[in-house]
Every structure is written in C-alpha cells, then in structure tokens.
Amino acid sequence: MAAEVLVVEDDQAIREVIAQALLDEGYLVHEATNGQLALELLHTHPSRLVVLLDVLMPVMGGFEVLQIVTENPALLTRHAYVLLAATKRTPPPDVAALIEQHHIPFILKPFEMEDFLAAVDKAASTLE
C-alpha cells in the first residue's frame, strides 16, 4: 500500500505542483489549505500520514499545528511531519524543541524536487 501524504499549503499553485509530484511517485495525496483543516483530518483519518506543513498560512500555520500536536502525543507519534517555508523562520521554543527532538525536516521554498521527494521518502519510511 502506498504511503499517504497530507499537503497543507495555502498557495493553490504550489499545492498542485507538490500534489502532482507526489502522485507521480505513487503516493496517495490529501490536501488542506490551512492548519485548522489539517488538524481536523489528522484527528479523523485512520491512516498514518506524512504531513507537509507550510509555515505561513491563514487561519493556522505550520508552527501552530505543531504546538497543538505537542499537546496530543497520539498525533505526534502517528504521523511524520515536514515543514515547508519560503524563509527559515525561528519557531517558538516548544516547537523548536519538537523539531529537534523528532528530527522534523525544514525544507526551504523554492526547493529542488529531487531533494523534496527524498525528504518525503525519508519521512514516509519512519511510518512503516
């Protein structure tokens, strides 16, 4: 069974490019336009997911999602997270600790597709 990926990105063009690249690699892809929608899916989706989180989004960004995830260990251990950002922003201290402790990759946009897919593959391998 193919790994599943949740692409959480507010920019439709970026979300579509990422989703298509993942589909081409054989991943099953889900999409959300903000962190709040992503959390709703994370709470209800039965499968383990690689969660690609844009850092800056309306309603709720990637750092905020990770802050909530730290309060719900089931969400933290069930899914693998990868952060996407246009610039390397400094996360809040609790999120920075989570990123370091769980080796959450931080991919800067624009990225090379090969490097991006390698990071997703690595995150997916932790779910097996």
Contacts in CASP RR format, 6 or more apart in sequence:
PFRMAT RR
TARGET T0000
AUTHOR 0000-0000-0000
METHOD contacts of the structure
MODEL  1
MAAEVLVVEDDQAIREVIAQALLDEGYLVHEATNGQLALELLHTHPSRLV
VLLDVLMPVMGGFEVLQIVTENPALLTRHAYVLLAATKRTPPPDVAALIE
QHHIPFILKPFEMEDFLAAVDKAASTLE
2 26 0 8 1.000
2 27 0 8 1.000
2 28 0 8 1.000
3 27 0 8 1.000
3 28 0 8 1.000
3 50 0 8 1.000
3 124 0 8 1.000
3 127 0 8 1.000
4 27 0 8 1.000
4 28 0 8 1.000
4 29 0 8 1.000
4 30 0 8 1.000
4 45 0 8 1.000
4 47 0 8 1.000
4 48 0 8 1.000
4 49 0 8 1.000
4 50 0 8 1.000
5 22 0 8 1.000
5 27 0 8 1.000
5 28 0 8 1.000
5 29 0 8 1.000
5 30 0 8 1.000
5 49 0 8 1.000
5 50 0 8 1.000
5 51 0 8 1.000
5 52 0 8 1.000
5 120 0 8 1.000
5 124 0 8 1.000
6 29 0 8 1.000
6 30 0 8 1.000
6 31 0 8 1.000
6 32 0 8 1.000
6 38 0 8 1.000
6 41 0 8 1.000
6 42 0 8 1.000
6 45 0 8 1.000
6 49 0 8 1.000
6 50 0 8 1.000
6 51 0 8 1.000
6 52 0 8 1.000
6 79 0 8 1.000
7 15 0 8 1.000
7 18 0 8 1.000
7 19 0 8 1.000
7 22 0 8 1.000
7 29 0 8 1.000
7 30 0 8 1.000
7 31 0 8 1.000
7 32 0 8 1.000
7 52 0 8 1.000
8 31 0 8 1.000
8 32 0 8 1.000
8 33 0 8 1.000
8 34 0 8 1.000
8 35 0 8 1.000
8 37 0 8 1.000
8 38 0 8 1.000
8 51 0 8 1.000
8 52 0 8 1.000
8 53 0 8 1.000
8 54 0 8 1.000
8 57 0 8 1.000
8 62 0 8 1.000
8 65 0 8 1.000
9 15 0 8 1.000
9 18 0 8 1.000
9 31 0 8 1.000
9 33 0 8 1.000
9 52 0 8 1.000
9 54 0 8 1.000
9 57 0 8 1.000
9 84 0 8 1.000
10 33 0 8 1.000
10 34 0 8 1.000
10 54 0 8 1.000
10 56 0 8 1.000
10 57 0 8 1.000
10 58 0 8 1.000
11 54 0 8 1.000
12 33 0 8 1.000
14 54 0 8 1.000
14 109 0 8 1.000
15 31 0 8 1.000
15 33 0 8 1.000
18 52 0 8 1.000
18 116 0 8 1.000
19 29 0 8 1.000
19 31 0 8 1.000
21 113 0 8 1.000
21 116 0 8 1.000
21 117 0 8 1.000
22 29 0 8 1.000
22 117 0 8 1.000
22 120 0 8 1.000
23 29 0 8 1.000
25 117 0 8 1.000
25 120 0 8 1.000
27 50 0 8 1.000
27 120 0 8 1.000
27 124 0 8 1.000
30 41 0 8 1.000
30 45 0 8 1.000
30 49 0 8 1.000
32 38 0 8 1.000
32 41 0 8 1.000
33 57 0 8 1.000
34 57 0 8 1.000
34 58 0 8 1.000
34 59 0 8 1.000
34 60 0 8 1.000
34 61 0 8 1.000
35 53 0 8 1.000
35 57 0 8 1.000
35 59 0 8 1.000
35 60 0 8 1.000
35 61 0 8 1.000
35 62 0 8 1.000
35 64 0 8 1.000
35 65 0 8 1.000
36 59 0 8 1.000
36 60 0 8 1.000
37 59 0 8 1.000
38 51 0 8 1.000
38 53 0 8 1.000
38 60 0 8 1.000
38 65 0 8 1.000
39 60 0 8 1.000
39 65 0 8 1.000
39 68 0 8 1.000
39 75 0 8 1.000
42 49 0 8 1.000
42 51 0 8 1.000
42 69 0 8 1.000
42 75 0 8 1.000
42 78 0 8 1.000
42 79 0 8 1.000
43 75 0 8 1.000
48 78 0 8 1.000
48 79 0 8 1.000
48 80 0 8 1.000
48 127 0 8 1.000
49 78 0 8 1.000
49 79 0 8 1.000
49 80 0 8 1.000
49 127 0 8 1.000
50 79 0 8 1.000
50 80 0 8 1.000
50 81 0 8 1.000
50 82 0 8 1.000
50 120 0 8 1.000
50 123 0 8 1.000
50 124 0 8 1.000
50 127 0 8 1.000
51 65 0 8 1.000
51 79 0 8 1.000
51 80 0 8 1.000
51 81 0 8 1.000
51 82 0 8 1.000
52 82 0 8 1.000
52 84 0 8 1.000
52 120 0 8 1.000
53 61 0 8 1.000
53 62 0 8 1.000
53 65 0 8 1.000
53 66 0 8 1.000
53 81 0 8 1.000
53 82 0 8 1.000
53 83 0 8 1.000
53 84 0 8 1.000
54 61 0 8 1.000
54 62 0 8 1.000
54 84 0 8 1.000
54 85 0 8 1.000
55 61 0 8 1.000
55 62 0 8 1.000
55 63 0 8 1.000
55 83 0 8 1.000
55 84 0 8 1.000
55 85 0 8 1.000
55 86 0 8 1.000
55 89 0 8 1.000
56 85 0 8 1.000
56 86 0 8 1.000
56 89 0 8 1.000
62 83 0 8 1.000
63 89 0 8 1.000
63 91 0 8 1.000
63 92 0 8 1.000
63 95 0 8 1.000
66 81 0 8 1.000
66 83 0 8 1.000
66 91 0 8 1.000
66 95 0 8 1.000
66 98 0 8 1.000
66 99 0 8 1.000
66 104 0 8 1.000
67 92 0 8 1.000
67 94 0 8 1.000
67 95 0 8 1.000
68 75 0 8 1.000
69 75 0 8 1.000
69 76 0 8 1.000
69 81 0 8 1.000
69 98 0 8 1.000
70 76 0 8 1.000
70 94 0 8 1.000
70 95 0 8 1.000
70 98 0 8 1.000
76 98 0 8 1.000
76 102 0 8 1.000
79 127 0 8 1.000
80 123 0 8 1.000
80 124 0 8 1.000
80 126 0 8 1.000
80 127 0 8 1.000
81 102 0 8 1.000
81 104 0 8 1.000
81 123 0 8 1.000
82 104 0 8 1.000
82 105 0 8 1.000
82 107 0 8 1.000
82 119 0 8 1.000
82 120 0 8 1.000
82 123 0 8 1.000
83 99 0 8 1.000
83 104 0 8 1.000
83 105 0 8 1.000
83 106 0 8 1.000
83 107 0 8 1.000
84 107 0 8 1.000
84 109 0 8 1.000
84 111 0 8 1.000
85 106 0 8 1.000
85 107 0 8 1.000
85 108 0 8 1.000
85 109 0 8 1.000
86 108 0 8 1.000
86 109 0 8 1.000
87 108 0 8 1.000
88 106 0 8 1.000
88 108 0 8 1.000
90 96 0 8 1.000
91 99 0 8 1.000
98 104 0 8 1.000
99 106 0 8 1.000
105 119 0 8 1.000
105 122 0 8 1.000
105 123 0 8 1.000
107 115 0 8 1.000
107 116 0 8 1.000
107 119 0 8 1.000
END
